[in-house]
Structures are given as structure tokens and as C-alpha cells.
Amino acid sequence: MPALRPHLIKEFFVPTVQEMILEGYTLAFIEEDAKAAAAVGFRYLQFLYNGKHFYIDDLSTLLEYRGKGYAGKLLDFVIEKAKANGYKTVASILVTSVLMRTDYILIKASL
């Protein structure tokens, strides 16, 4: 996650994620070479205007592991989890940052 969120202080990362988990956040990852090569963070949300959905907060792959399809596998994991729980939508505003370059992409998938 440091590649995606370089502003986070290492010592506070785990306690912050633990607190977020209590609030409904889930962090999943693909491990390679004893590293979290790619990770996705998501949560369940419900609003009056659009009902229940999964929201993807974070999606990141370490530079040396890109091109292996890990992000796609993690997105598939989230979508399958949403379907299994009866949710109809997976949504996110993903920020792609490579060397401080940012592109905003709205992803909304109706299941």
C-alpha cells in the first residue's frame, strides 16, 4: 500500500487499518516473494439513494509485479464477494498514481 499511499506513516498503517476494519473495511492481497504484491481495500455501504453496494477505497500493485493481472484478480474477488452477499453494485473512484501522475476513473459495475 505504500506505493499508493506514500503519505502514510509506517508505524500508523496497521493501527489505522485495524480501526477501519471495525468500521467495515476489508483489505485483501496477493502475496508473492513474501510481499503483498497487490492489494485491494473495500467496504460495504448502504445509502437511501442507491441501496447496498461495495465501495473500493484502494487498489494497488507494486511496480515490480505489474502486468501479471493481479489488479484484475482482486477486482474479480471483490465482485464475486459482492454477488455472494447479494449486492448489486461495486463502485469506486480509482486514482492511478505513477510518479505523482493522477488519473481519476469512475468505476461502477452493476452485478
SVG drawing of the C-alpha trace seen along z (x, -y; Angstrom):
<svg xmlns="http://www.w3.org/2000/svg" viewBox="-34 -14 44 30">
<polyline fill="none" stroke="black" stroke-width="0.4" points="0.0,0.0 2.9,-2.5 3.1,-2.7 -0.5,-4.0 -0.5,-5.9 3.1,-7.3 1.8,-9.9 1.0,-7.2 3.4,-6.9 4.5,-3.2 4.0,-3.0 0.4,-4.1 -0.6,-1.9 -1.6,1.2 -3.5,-0.6 -5.3,-2.7 -6.3,0.4 -7.4,2.2 -9.7,-0.8 -11.0,-0.9 -11.8,2.9 -14.0,2.1 -15.8,-0.3 -16.4,2.3 -13.2,2.0 -11.7,5.2 -8.1,5.5 -7.2,8.4 -3.9,9.0 -2.0,11.3 1.3,12.5 4.4,13.1 8.0,13.4 6.7,12.9 5.4,9.4 1.9,8.1 2.4,7.7 -1.1,6.3 -3.8,5.2 -7.4,4.0 -9.3,2.3 -13.1,2.1 -16.1,1.7 -19.9,2.4 -22.0,-0.7 -25.7,-1.4 -27.4,-4.6 -31.1,-5.5 -30.4,-6.8 -28.8,-3.6 -29.1,-0.9 -26.3,1.6 -23.0,1.7 -19.3,2.4 -17.0,-0.6 -13.4,-0.1 -11.2,-2.5 -7.8,-1.3 -6.3,0.8 -2.5,1.0 0.1,3.2 3.8,2.8 5.7,1.7 7.8,4.9 4.6,7.0 2.6,5.0 1.5,6.7 0.6,10.0 -3.1,9.4 -3.2,9.1 -5.4,6.0 -7.9,7.7 -7.9,10.8 -8.5,8.6 -11.4,6.8 -12.9,10.2 -12.5,11.2 -14.5,8.1 -17.1,8.6 -17.6,12.2 -17.8,11.3 -20.4,8.7 -22.5,11.2 -22.3,13.8 -23.6,11.3 -26.5,10.2 -25.1,6.7 -25.9,5.3 -23.2,2.7 -19.4,2.3 -18.3,-1.3 -15.1,-3.3 -13.3,-6.4 -9.8,-4.9 -6.8,-7.2 -4.0,-5.8 -0.7,-7.4 2.6,-6.6 5.3,-9.0 2.7,-11.6 0.7,-11.3 -3.0,-11.1 -6.0,-10.0 -9.4,-9.7 -11.5,-6.8 -15.1,-6.2 -15.9,-2.5 -19.4,-1.4 -20.4,2.2 -24.0,3.3 -24.0,7.0"/>
</svg>
